[in-house]
Amino acid sequence: RKRADIGKSMREIIFDTETTGLDPRNGDRLVEIGCIEMVNRVPTGTTFHCYFNPDRDMPAEAERVHGISAAFLADKPRFHEKAAEFLEFIGEETMLVAHNAGFDFGFVNAELEMCGLPPLGRERMIDTVAMARMRHPGAKNSLDALCTRYGIDRSHRTLHGALLDAELLAQVYVELTGGRQIGLELAAEAAGADLAEPVARIRRDRPLR
């Protein structure tokens, strides 16, 4: 779908990946990516979601986590066939939010490298695991644990899935950032209200930007 015209508003992409394993340097590949567009910390309803044929087997331990089989992926596009569409969706400067973001960035950048494309800059990365550790030191900070802590319904999450997990993470991210109030202030700022100082103060105080 066409991205919303957001003017001066703050656009962020919440995303998650599923893979064949833990390390692209060992031949593991990306098999699913799900992206949620947020403007002023509110989901717009615009998403990017795709499965990819990894041209390799699916280890049983990985399939137990996400339920994606090699047979299911056999007729799906290769990453390089969707790379341009993915990059167009996320834009060149939009901040990218993920849970344990180094993992997801590592896999996406490995796929981009295989396509001969430049990597996503780490300066765009917002890691909600790191944010949660700062906010809740010593507590469990898995996506499931954070959903429980913030009262977010995850009853439909029987297996990992990139788009579903991105949707849950978007709600967690709002809670981690106090984003409902920030979103109202940013929306007012975009509409021309005189909120530059409080918004600037919030941005200075916000971790990991």
N, CA, C and O of each residue as an XYZ file, in Angstrom:
836
protein
N       0.818     -1.190      0.000
C       0.000      0.000      0.000
C       0.858      1.249      0.000
O       2.005      1.223      0.448
N       0.301      2.348     -0.505
C       1.047      3.598     -0.564
C       1.226      4.162      0.836
O       0.284      4.182      1.630
N       2.429      4.617      1.137
C       2.692      5.208      2.438
C       1.881      6.478      2.611
O       1.607      7.202      1.654
N       1.501      6.731      3.868
C       0.721      7.928      4.159
C       1.580      9.175      3.977
O       2.792      9.149      4.187
N       0.934     10.253      3.587
C       1.608     11.544      3.520
C       1.662     12.099      4.931
O       0.632     12.493      5.477
N       2.851     12.136      5.534
C       2.938     12.433      6.952
C       3.518     13.793      7.247
O       3.661     14.160      8.414
N       3.864     14.572      6.198
C       4.358     15.918      6.435
C       5.546     15.926      7.381
O       6.548     15.248      7.154
N       5.414     16.709      8.451
C       6.499     16.852      9.415
C       6.411     15.827     10.540
O       7.226     15.865     11.462
N       5.465     14.931     10.492
C       5.263     13.986     11.574
C       6.422     13.002     11.680
O       7.200     12.843     10.740
N       6.529     12.348     12.826
C       7.613     11.393     13.070
C       7.194     10.003     12.608
O       6.248      9.423     13.142
N       7.892      9.478     11.625
C       7.619      8.143     11.082
C       8.664      7.179     11.605
O       9.859      7.469     11.571
N       8.210      6.024     12.092
C       9.091      4.951     12.542
C       8.561      3.635     11.988
O       7.362      3.480     11.759
N       9.472      2.693     11.777
C       9.103      1.354     11.322
C       9.446      0.352     12.421
O      10.598      0.251     12.844
N       8.439     -0.383     12.875
C       8.634     -1.474     13.826
C       8.726     -2.752     12.996
O       7.844     -3.019     12.179
N       9.784     -3.546     13.194
C       9.892     -4.727     12.337
C      10.427     -5.933     13.097
O      11.038     -5.811     14.159
N      10.178     -7.092     12.518
C      10.656     -8.349     13.087
C      10.991     -9.291     11.937
O      10.456     -9.161     10.836
N      11.872    -10.228     12.203
C      12.265    -11.213     11.197
C      12.144    -12.621     11.760
O      12.186    -12.828     12.972
N      11.993    -13.575     10.865
C      12.152    -14.997     11.187
C      13.235    -15.546     10.266
O      13.384    -15.095      9.131
N      13.987    -16.522     10.764
C      15.178    -16.992     10.064
C      15.302    -18.505     10.167
O      14.522    -19.169     10.850
N      16.311    -19.036      9.466
C      16.576    -20.480      9.555
C      17.454    -20.828     10.754
O      17.647    -22.005     11.062
N      17.981    -19.823     11.426
C      18.879    -20.077     12.558
C      19.337    -18.779     13.177
O      18.674    -17.750     13.050
N      20.474    -18.830     13.847
C      20.904    -17.708     14.672
C      22.000    -16.839     14.077
O      22.248    -15.743     14.580
N      22.672    -17.301     13.004
C      23.856    -16.564     12.557
C      23.995    -16.610     11.038
O      24.263    -17.672     10.476
N      23.818    -15.473     10.367
C      23.962    -15.478      8.903
C      25.365    -15.836      8.441
O      25.555    -16.267      7.304
N      26.355    -15.659      9.320
C      27.732    -16.019      8.946
C      27.909    -17.520      8.824
O      28.871    -17.988      8.215
N      26.983    -18.279      9.402
C      27.019    -19.734      9.300
C      26.078    -20.269      8.222
O      25.794    -21.466      8.175
N      25.598    -19.374      7.358
C      24.729    -19.805      6.268
C      23.245    -19.704      6.564
O      22.426    -20.080      5.727
N      22.878    -19.200      7.747
C      21.459    -19.027      8.036
C      20.902    -17.877      7.209
O      21.618    -16.938      6.861
N      19.603    -17.969      6.898
C      18.976    -17.013      5.989
C      17.691    -16.449      6.586
O      17.069    -17.045      7.465
N      17.326    -15.301      6.085
C      16.060    -14.657      6.415
C      14.932    -15.361      5.676
O      15.056    -15.637      4.482
N      13.825    -15.660      6.370
C      12.695    -16.314      5.696
C      11.395    -15.530      5.810
O      10.437    -15.827      5.095
N      11.339    -14.535      6.693
C      10.123    -13.730      6.818
C      10.494    -12.382      7.414
O      11.354    -12.299      8.291
N       9.846    -11.329      6.936
C       9.986    -10.012      7.547
C       8.614     -9.365      7.604
O       7.831     -9.447      6.658
N       8.337     -8.719      8.731
C       7.089     -7.990      8.908
C       7.380     -6.608      9.438
O       8.107     -6.464     10.422
N       6.825     -5.580      8.804
C       7.076     -4.185      9.169
C       5.751     -3.466      9.404
O       4.801     -3.620      8.636
N       5.705     -2.686     10.467
C       4.549     -1.872     10.817
C       4.963     -0.404     10.750
O       5.946     -0.013     11.380
N       4.240      0.400     10.010
C       4.504      1.833      9.979
C       3.780      2.510     11.134
O       2.587      2.295     11.347
N       4.530      3.345     11.888
C       3.933      4.171     12.931
C       4.242      5.634     12.635
O       5.350      5.973     12.220
N       3.263      6.488     12.851
C       3.456      7.927     12.750
C       3.033      8.535     14.082
O       1.899      8.355     14.526
N       3.952      9.255     14.711
C       3.702      9.814     16.041
C       3.252      8.731     17.022
O       2.344      8.934     17.829
N       3.915      7.571     16.927
C       3.685      6.425     17.801
C       2.307      5.798     17.643
O       1.837      5.105     18.546
N       1.661      6.030     16.518
C       0.360      5.420     16.243
C       0.465      4.611     14.956
O       0.874      5.157     13.932
N       0.107      3.313     14.975
C       0.138      2.524     13.733
C      -0.792      3.121     12.678
O      -1.933      3.474     12.977
N      -0.303      3.229     11.454
C      -1.098      3.808     10.370
C      -1.939      2.769      9.644
O      -2.831      3.122      8.873
N      -1.665      1.496      9.882
C      -2.320      0.430      9.128
C      -1.545      0.029      7.890
O      -1.918     -0.924      7.206
N      -0.456      0.754      7.591
C       0.379      0.429      6.431
C       1.468     -0.543      6.866
O       2.175     -0.291      7.842
N       1.602     -1.639      6.153
C       2.555     -2.680      6.538
C       3.331     -3.182      5.321
O       2.931     -2.975      4.175
N       4.447     -3.843      5.604
C       5.168     -4.615      4.588
C       5.400     -5.986      5.195
O       5.931     -6.104      6.299
N       4.998     -7.030      4.463
C       5.142     -8.390      4.986
C       5.488     -9.322      3.836
O       4.830     -9.308      2.796
N       6.516    -10.126      4.027
C       6.904    -11.034      2.950
C       7.613    -12.261      3.519
O       8.367    -12.163      4.486
N       7.360    -13.415      2.903
C       8.131    -14.640      3.145
C       9.156    -14.774      2.029
O       8.938    -14.302      0.913
N      10.282    -15.427      2.341
C      11.348    -15.587      1.356
C      11.793    -17.045      1.279
O      11.895    -17.734      2.295
N      12.051    -17.496      0.065
C      12.663    -18.803     -0.150
C      14.156    -18.672      0.151
O      14.857    -17.921     -0.528
N      14.654    -19.398      1.167
C      16.062    -19.247      1.534
C      17.021    -20.111      0.723
O      18.235    -20.036      0.913
N      16.488    -20.927     -0.178
C      17.330    -21.840     -0.969
C      18.198    -22.727     -0.085
O      19.363    -22.987     -0.389
N      17.612    -23.182      1.003
C      18.287    -24.136      1.880
C      17.220    -24.823      2.722
O      16.039    -24.488      2.639
N      17.651    -25.793      3.538
C      16.717    -26.524      4.374
C      16.268    -25.661      5.552
O      16.860    -24.621      5.842
N      15.217    -26.113      6.220
C      14.760    -25.456      7.441
C      15.053    -26.386      8.623
O      14.403    -27.422      8.760
N      16.016    -26.036      9.474
C      16.310    -26.874     10.629
C      15.076    -27.070     11.509
O      14.260    -26.163     11.668
N      14.956    -28.260     12.070
C      13.769    -28.588     12.869
C      13.606    -27.647     14.051
O      12.486    -27.275     14.402
N      14.733    -27.257     14.676
C      14.617    -26.386     15.854
C      14.076    -25.006     15.487
O      13.350    -24.395     16.271
N      14.427    -24.516     14.300
C      13.890    -23.231     13.837
C      12.408    -23.351     13.494
O      11.615    -22.466     13.817
N      12.043    -24.443     12.842
C      10.638    -24.636     12.472
C       9.751    -24.759     13.706
O       8.592    -24.347     13.678
N      10.281    -25.318     14.777
C       9.508    -25.409     16.020
C       9.193    -24.027     16.580
O       8.165    -23.845     17.232
N      10.055    -23.062     16.338
C       9.858    -21.707     16.853
C       8.798    -20.963     16.053
O       7.882    -20.373     16.627
N       8.920    -20.988     14.710
C       8.026    -20.164     13.903
C       7.046    -20.941     13.028
O       6.138    -20.348     12.445
N       7.218    -22.253     12.929
C       6.260    -23.060     12.174
C       6.348    -22.927     10.670
O       5.442    -23.356      9.954
N       7.439    -22.331     10.176
C       7.600    -22.124      8.726
C       8.452    -23.257      8.162
O       9.594    -23.446      8.580
N       7.905    -23.999      7.227
C       8.610    -25.155      6.671
C       9.261    -24.802      5.338
O       8.888    -23.829      4.682
N      10.231    -25.605      4.961
C      10.867    -25.439      3.654
C       9.856    -25.636      2.530
O       9.937    -24.968      1.499
N       8.901    -26.549      2.722
C       7.874    -26.782      1.698
C       7.010    -25.535      1.514
O       6.677    -25.172      0.386
N       6.651    -24.888      2.605
C       5.852    -23.663      2.521
C       6.597    -22.566      1.768
O       5.988    -21.800      1.021
N       7.905    -22.489      1.961
C       8.697    -21.426      1.358
C       9.111    -21.703     -0.086
O       9.647    -20.823     -0.760
N       8.865    -22.916     -0.554
C       9.404    -23.338     -1.857
C       8.964    -22.435     -3.009
O       9.734    -22.223     -3.945
N       7.743    -21.900     -2.959
C       7.256    -21.073     -4.062
C       7.286    -19.581     -3.737
O       6.717    -18.773     -4.470
N       7.949    -19.216     -2.642
C       8.017    -17.816     -2.245
C       9.181    -17.117     -2.956
O      10.118    -17.787     -3.391
N       9.142    -15.806     -3.079
C      10.222    -15.082     -3.766
C      11.529    -15.140     -2.992
O      11.533    -15.337     -1.777
N      12.638    -14.968     -3.701
C      13.924    -14.779     -3.031
C      14.007    -13.338     -2.530
O      13.307    -12.460     -3.035
N      14.856    -13.099     -1.546
C      14.962    -11.760     -0.971
C      15.279    -10.722     -2.043
O      14.712     -9.629     -2.035
N      16.178    -11.056     -2.962
C      16.604    -10.063     -3.950
C      15.451     -9.600     -4.829
O      15.497     -8.506     -5.391
N      14.402    -10.439     -4.952
C      13.254    -10.059     -5.762
C      12.381     -9.013     -5.081
O      11.615     -8.313     -5.744
N      12.494     -8.905     -3.770
C      11.669     -7.974     -2.999
C      12.494     -6.875     -2.326
O      11.941     -6.018     -1.636
N      13.809     -6.898     -2.523
C      14.682     -5.960     -1.807
C      14.324     -4.509     -2.103
O      14.257     -3.693     -1.183
N      14.094     -4.176     -3.360
C      13.786     -2.789     -3.713
C      12.479     -2.337     -3.076
O      12.374     -1.208     -2.599
N      11.485     -3.217     -3.069
C      10.196     -2.879     -2.460
C      10.351     -2.669     -0.951
O       9.771     -1.743     -0.384
N      11.130     -3.529     -0.315
C      11.392     -3.388      1.115
C      12.091     -2.066      1.426
O      11.683     -1.346      2.337
N      13.139     -1.748      0.675
C      13.894     -0.525      0.919
C      13.042      0.716      0.646
O      13.169      1.725      1.339
N      12.183      0.637     -0.356
C      11.294      1.767     -0.627
C      10.330      1.977      0.538
O      10.019      3.111      0.904
N       9.864      0.878      1.111
C       8.915      0.988      2.225
C       9.573      1.622      3.449
O       8.989      2.512      4.067
N      10.771      1.180      3.805
C      11.374      1.687      5.043
C      11.988      3.075      4.856
O      12.229      3.770      5.843
N      12.244      3.493      3.620
C      12.816      4.812      3.401
C      14.299      4.853      3.741
O      14.882      3.851      4.154
N      14.890      6.003      3.563
C      16.339      6.136      3.735
C      16.760      6.611      5.115
O      17.901      6.385      5.517
N      15.867      7.263      5.850
C      16.256      7.839      7.136
C      15.354      7.427      8.289
O      15.679      7.704      9.443
N      14.245      6.782      8.015
C      13.299      6.404      9.058
C      13.968      5.506     10.091
O      14.696      4.577      9.741
N      13.714      5.792     11.376
C      14.256      4.947     12.439
C      13.571      3.583     12.416
O      12.376      3.478     12.142
N      14.353      2.534     12.710
C      13.899      1.151     12.611
C      13.957      0.510     13.990
O      15.022      0.439     14.603
N      12.822      0.048     14.470
C      12.670     -0.447     15.829
C      12.503     -1.958     15.804
O      11.642     -2.481     15.095
N      13.328     -2.662     16.578
C      13.207     -4.124     16.650
C      13.597     -4.591     18.045
O      14.280     -3.882     18.783
N      13.155     -5.790     18.395
C      13.445     -6.380     19.699
C      14.687     -7.249     19.567
O      14.677     -8.246     18.845
N      15.749     -6.879     20.256
C      17.080     -7.444     20.010
C      17.483     -7.090     18.582
O      17.749     -7.961     17.753
N      17.519     -5.782     18.323
C      17.630     -5.257     16.962
C      18.912     -5.677     16.258
O      18.918     -5.807     15.034
N      19.992     -5.892     16.993
C      21.230     -6.307     16.355
C      21.071     -7.604     15.570
O      21.685     -7.780     14.518
N      20.247     -8.505     16.083
C      19.970     -9.779     15.394
C      19.272     -9.507     14.062
O      19.698    -10.002     13.019
N      18.205     -8.725     14.104
C      17.427     -8.468     12.888
C      18.234     -7.662     11.872
O      18.206     -7.964     10.679
N      18.953     -6.638     12.337
C      19.795     -5.863     11.435
C      20.858     -6.756     10.804
O      21.164     -6.611      9.620
N      21.422     -7.675     11.580
C      22.454     -8.562     11.059
C      21.954     -9.399      9.894
O      22.648     -9.552      8.889
N      20.741     -9.945     10.030
C      20.194    -10.774      8.956
C      19.792     -9.947      7.747
O      20.073    -10.332      6.612
N      19.138     -8.813      7.977
C      18.746     -7.971      6.843
C      19.980     -7.492      6.088
O      20.008     -7.507      4.858
N      20.997     -7.068      6.827
C      22.200     -6.567      6.161
C      22.955     -7.671      5.430
O      23.566     -7.419      4.391
N      22.918     -8.888      5.959
C      23.544    -10.012      5.255
C      22.838    -10.255      3.922
O      23.490    -10.515      2.910
N      21.506    -10.171      3.921
C      20.748    -10.354      2.682
C      21.018     -9.210      1.702
O      21.179     -9.436      0.503
N      21.064     -7.984      2.221
C      21.352     -6.843      1.351
C      22.742     -6.966      0.735
O      22.934     -6.632     -0.434
N      23.708     -7.441      1.511
C      25.073     -7.616      0.996
C      25.090     -8.627     -0.145
O      25.781     -8.432     -1.145
N      24.324     -9.708      0.011
C      24.267    -10.712     -1.055
C      23.631    -10.151     -2.325
O      23.863    -10.663     -3.420
N      22.833     -9.105     -2.174
C      22.225     -8.441     -3.335
C      23.121     -7.341     -3.900
O      22.774     -6.714     -4.901
N      24.272     -7.102     -3.267
C      25.142     -6.016     -3.698
C      24.623     -4.647     -3.318
O      24.946     -3.652     -3.967
N      23.805     -4.591     -2.251
C      23.207     -3.335     -1.810
C      23.841     -2.881     -0.501
O      24.326     -3.718      0.260
N      23.851     -1.580     -0.217
C      24.454     -1.090      1.026
C      23.634     -1.514      2.240
O      22.420     -1.691      2.140
N      24.292     -1.677      3.383
C      23.594     -2.119      4.595
C      22.744     -1.006      5.207
O      22.915      0.173      4.897
N      21.838     -1.408      6.071
C      21.111     -0.437      6.887
C      22.070      0.125      7.927
O      22.769     -0.634      8.598
N      22.109      1.435      8.066
C      23.002      2.063      9.032
C      22.564      1.797     10.462
O      21.384      1.911     10.792
N      23.526      1.441     11.308
C      23.195      1.158     12.705
C      22.693      2.397     13.447
O      22.060      2.272     14.495
N      22.963      3.576     12.923
C      22.456      4.794     13.560
C      20.934      4.888     13.466
O      20.313      5.696     14.156
N      20.338      4.059     12.609
C      18.876      4.033     12.486
C      18.227      3.053     13.461
O      17.000      2.982     13.533
N      19.011      2.314     14.196
C      18.516      1.195     14.995
C      18.044      1.649     16.374
O      18.753      2.358     17.088
N      16.845      1.229     16.728
C      16.329      1.371     18.088
C      16.050     -0.039     18.602
O      15.244     -0.766     18.022
N      16.718     -0.424     19.689
C      16.616     -1.782     20.236
C      15.723     -1.761     21.473
O      16.104     -1.205     22.503
N      14.545     -2.361     21.378
C      13.621     -2.346     22.507
C      14.081     -3.247     23.651
O      13.642     -3.053     24.784
N      14.950     -4.223     23.394
C      15.520     -5.004     24.496
C      16.381     -4.096     25.369
O      16.262     -4.109     26.594
N      17.245     -3.309     24.737
C      18.088     -2.383     25.494
C      17.246     -1.356     26.237
O      17.547     -1.012     27.380
N      16.191     -0.865     25.591
C      15.295      0.084     26.249
C      14.633     -0.547     27.470
O      14.544      0.073     28.529
N      14.165     -1.799     27.308
C      13.491     -2.483     28.415
C      14.449     -2.750     29.570
O      14.053     -2.652     30.731
N      15.694     -3.083     29.273
C      16.676     -3.316     30.342
C      16.929     -2.044     31.142
O      17.129     -2.098     32.355
N      16.919     -0.910     30.467
C      17.088      0.356     31.167
C      15.857      0.690     31.998
O      15.963      1.209     33.109
N      14.700      0.389     31.449
C      13.436      0.711     32.123
C      13.129     -0.268     33.251
O      12.574      0.118     34.279
N      13.486     -1.526     33.058
C      13.150     -2.575     34.031
C      14.387     -3.420     34.331
O      14.419     -4.597     33.973
N      15.399     -2.856     34.975
C      16.643     -3.610     35.228
C      16.391     -4.852     36.069
O      15.697     -4.814     37.085
N      16.976     -5.952     35.612
C      16.860     -7.199     36.350
C      15.620     -8.002     36.052
O      15.502     -9.139     36.511
N      14.685     -7.447     35.296
C      13.439     -8.147     34.971
C      13.581     -8.897     33.656
O      14.503     -8.643     32.881
N      12.652     -9.831     33.408
C      12.621    -10.511     32.117
C      12.137     -9.522     31.056
O      11.155     -8.810     31.265
N      12.819     -9.483     29.937
C      12.484     -8.515     28.909
C      12.266     -9.147     27.543
O      12.492     -8.510     26.514
N      11.821    -10.417     27.536
C      11.388    -11.015     26.274
C      10.113    -10.308     25.814
O       9.471     -9.608     26.596
N       9.750    -10.491     24.553
C       8.523     -9.889     24.052
C       7.318    -10.395     24.835
O       6.433     -9.610     25.176
N       7.269    -11.694     25.124
C       6.168    -12.248     25.913
C       6.108    -11.597     27.291
O       5.035    -11.215     27.756
N       7.273    -11.472     27.946
C       7.303    -10.895     29.294
C       6.844     -9.444     29.288
O       6.127     -9.015     30.191
N       7.249     -8.691     28.282
C       6.851     -7.287     28.209
C       5.360     -7.152     27.904
O       4.695     -6.263     28.436
N       4.836     -8.031     27.048
C       3.395     -8.006     26.804
C       2.631     -8.268     28.096
O       1.633     -7.602     28.375
N       3.093     -9.230     28.882
C       2.450     -9.517     30.172
C       2.554     -8.315     31.102
O       1.574     -7.946     31.751
N       3.722     -7.707     31.171
C       3.939     -6.567     32.069
C       3.019     -5.411     31.730
O       2.514     -4.730     32.622
N       2.798     -5.186     30.424
C       2.009     -4.034     30.008
C       0.554     -4.372     29.684
O      -0.188     -3.523     29.190
N       0.152     -5.603     29.960
C      -1.241     -5.977     29.744
C      -1.650     -6.037     28.284
O      -2.798     -5.749     27.945
N      -0.713     -6.411     27.414
C      -0.982     -6.512     25.979
C      -1.392     -7.948     25.652
O      -0.681     -8.893     25.995
N      -2.522     -8.108     24.999
C      -3.062     -9.434     24.697
C      -2.181    -10.142     23.665
O      -2.028     -9.670     22.538
N      -1.611    -11.267     24.058
C      -0.805    -12.067     23.131
C      -1.346    -13.493     23.036
O      -0.619    -14.418     22.677
N      -2.624    -13.660     23.359
C      -3.211    -15.004     23.391
C      -3.197    -15.668     22.020
O      -3.231    -16.895     21.928
N      -3.147    -14.870     20.951
C      -3.144    -15.425     19.591
C      -1.726    -15.747     19.121
O      -1.538    -16.163     17.978
N      -0.726    -15.559     19.986
C       0.660    -15.815     19.594
C       1.068    -17.209     20.054
O       1.695    -17.367     21.101
N       0.709    -18.213     19.266
C       1.091    -19.585     19.599
C       2.462    -19.931     19.029
O       3.174    -20.773     19.576
N       2.827    -19.277     17.925
C       4.153    -19.412     17.333
C       4.679    -18.012     17.029
O       3.911    -17.054     16.944
N       5.992    -17.906     16.866
C       6.567    -16.645     16.421
C       6.130    -16.386     14.979
O       6.020    -17.317     14.181
N       5.885    -15.137     14.659
C       5.585    -14.729     13.289
C       5.984    -13.284     13.149
O       5.705    -12.477     14.037
N       6.637    -12.933     12.046
C       7.248    -11.613     11.948
C       6.230    -10.481     12.024
O       6.455     -9.509     12.746
N       5.122    -10.580     11.302
C       4.157     -9.480     11.308
C       3.418     -9.418     12.643
O       3.222     -8.333     13.190
N       3.011    -10.559     13.166
C       2.338    -10.589     14.470
C       3.253    -10.029     15.559
O       2.826     -9.221     16.383
N       4.501    -10.460     15.558
C       5.434     -9.985     16.582
C       5.704     -8.490     16.432
O       5.869     -7.788     17.430
N       5.751     -7.998     15.190
C       5.926     -6.557     14.985
C       4.715     -5.790     15.515
O       4.865     -4.707     16.082
N       3.523     -6.343     15.332
C       2.321     -5.690     15.845
C       2.340     -5.630     17.367
O       1.983     -4.607     17.952
N       2.753     -6.719     18.013
C       2.872     -6.720     19.473
C       3.967     -5.760     19.932
O       3.803     -5.028     20.908
N       5.084     -5.778     19.212
C       6.192     -4.912     19.591
C       5.815     -3.440     19.456
O       6.268     -2.611     20.246
N       4.994     -3.110     18.472
C       4.552     -1.723     18.333
C       3.833     -1.262     19.595
O       4.020     -0.129     20.038
N       3.018     -2.129     20.170
C       2.316     -1.783     21.405
C       3.288     -1.674     22.575
O       3.165     -0.781     23.413
N       4.253     -2.588     22.626
C       5.267     -2.539     23.684
C       6.090     -1.260     23.570
O       6.387     -0.617     24.577
N       6.453     -0.898     22.364
C       7.277      0.291     22.130
C       6.570      1.551     22.613
O       7.192      2.433     23.205
N       5.274      1.628     22.358
C       4.489      2.765     22.856
C       4.582      2.835     24.373
O       4.751      3.916     24.938
N       4.470      1.682     25.039
C       4.555      1.660     26.504
C       5.951      2.029     26.991
O       6.095      2.759     27.971
N       6.977      1.530     26.313
C       8.351      1.810     26.737
C       8.714      3.285     26.607
O       9.558      3.787     27.349
N       8.091      3.965     25.683
C       8.446      5.356     25.406
C       7.453      6.359     25.972
O       7.632      7.566     25.805
N       6.410      5.881     26.637
C       5.366      6.804     27.047
C       4.725      7.445     25.841
O       4.313      8.605     25.886
N       4.641      6.688     24.762
C       4.378      7.252     23.444
C       2.989      7.779     23.197
O       2.811      8.565     22.268
N       1.991      7.395     23.972
C       0.661      7.940     23.707
C       0.669      9.454     23.906
O       0.150     10.195     23.071
N       1.256      9.909     25.008
C       1.304     11.346     25.255
C       2.247     12.030     24.271
O       1.941     13.105     23.757
N       3.405     11.400     24.009
C       4.340     11.970     23.046
C       3.684     12.083     21.672
O       3.869     13.078     20.971
N       2.917     11.061     21.292
C       2.258     11.091     20.000
C       1.297     12.263     19.876
O       1.226     12.903     18.827
N       0.560     12.544     20.939
C      -0.347     13.690     20.911
C       0.418     14.989     20.738
O       0.004     15.870     19.985
N       1.547     15.102     21.449
C       2.337     16.327     21.358
C       2.976     16.482     19.987
O       3.024     17.583     19.438
N       3.471     15.366     19.429
C       4.074     15.437     18.102
C       3.031     15.751     17.033
O       3.311     16.488     16.087
N       1.849     15.202     17.180
C       0.788     15.493     16.219
C       0.427     16.973     16.266
O       0.211     17.608     15.234
N       0.365     17.510     17.486
C       0.058     18.926     17.615
C       1.171     19.778     17.035
O       0.918     20.800     16.398
N       2.414     19.347     17.260
C       3.554     20.081     16.704
C       3.492     20.079     15.179
O       3.716     21.108     14.541
N       3.186     18.918     14.599
C       3.108     18.816     13.144
C       1.996     19.709     12.595
O       2.069     20.190     11.464
N       0.961     19.923     13.422
C      -0.145     20.777     12.993
C       0.139     22.258     13.227
O      -0.674     23.120     12.894
N       1.312     22.539     13.807
C       1.712     23.931     13.979
C       1.584     24.453     15.389
O       1.819     25.640     15.616
N       1.220     23.618     16.352
C       1.105     24.088     17.726
C       2.478     24.390     18.298
O       3.484     23.860     17.826
N       2.519     25.233     19.306
C       3.789     25.656     19.898
C       4.202     24.682     20.974
O       4.076     24.963     22.166
N       4.708     23.511     20.540
C       5.113     22.484     21.496
C       6.567     22.105     21.294
O       6.989     21.030     21.719
N       7.333     22.960     20.657
C       8.706     22.610     20.315
C       9.525     22.289     21.552
O      10.283     21.319     21.542
N       9.398     23.070     22.619
C      10.240     22.851     23.797
C       9.915     21.555     24.527
O      10.833     20.783     24.808
N       8.623     21.272     24.856
C       8.364     19.995     25.529
C       8.745     18.795     24.684
O       9.255     17.808     25.215
N       8.508     18.857     23.368
C       8.882     17.730     22.509
C      10.394     17.578     22.481
O      10.908     16.461     22.540
N      11.118     18.706     22.392
C      12.579     18.633     22.402
C      13.079     18.033     23.705
O      14.031     17.254     23.708
N      12.444     18.392     24.808
C      12.864     17.853     26.096
C      12.649     16.349     26.152
O      13.507     15.611     26.637
N      11.497     15.893     25.654
C      11.210     14.463     25.640
C      12.223     13.728     24.780
O      12.698     12.657     25.156
N      12.559     14.301     23.621
C      13.514     13.635     22.742
C      14.885     13.544     23.393
O      15.584     12.545     23.227
N      15.275     14.575     24.130
C      16.580     14.517     24.803
C      16.608     13.440     25.859
O      17.626     12.779     26.067
N      15.462     13.265     26.538
C      15.415     12.310     27.633
C      15.253     10.874     27.152
O      15.513      9.930     27.897
N      14.820     10.713     25.898
C      14.519      9.384     25.404
C      15.785      8.591     25.124
O      16.674      9.093     24.436
N      15.899      7.350     25.644
C      17.118      6.566     25.434
C      17.258      6.027     24.025
O      16.279      5.858     23.298
N      18.509      5.760     23.657
C      18.830      4.970     22.466
C      18.386      5.620     21.167
O      18.010      4.912     20.233
N      18.415      6.932     21.077
C      18.184      7.584     19.800
C      19.495      8.099     19.252
O      19.524      8.687     18.171
